[in-house]
């Protein structure tokens, strides 16, 4: 099966040692996205969540898919209490981006992300076609 690797520099730039996404057949794997390099970096976690979800949805759209094609995400946060503190906004953002077609989601608390000011990172698996 052919694998197509992309970096999507205009949406969510990746580092030098990994691809932002890999498409294998109709399955798209998206590496962890953050608000890195945006005005949301260093801002409250829900501001970062909006940018992160937007980046993922834009990558999926670039591949011809829609948010309902996202079947699984893993959400990494630096503080579950801070994540849950604004549950209403979190739920509103997920509703806005997924419109009721929610992917499976695993929430994992971690010590830190790659850069200061980043508190949420999301990776995704997408079934296209």
Secondary structure, DSSP 8 states (H G I E B T S, - for coil): --EEEE--TTTS---TTS-SEEEETTEEEEEEE--TTSTTTTS-HHHHHHHHHHHHHHHHHHTT--GGGEEEEEEEES-HHHHHHTHHHHHHHHHHHHTT---EEEEEE-S--SSTT--EEEEEEEE--
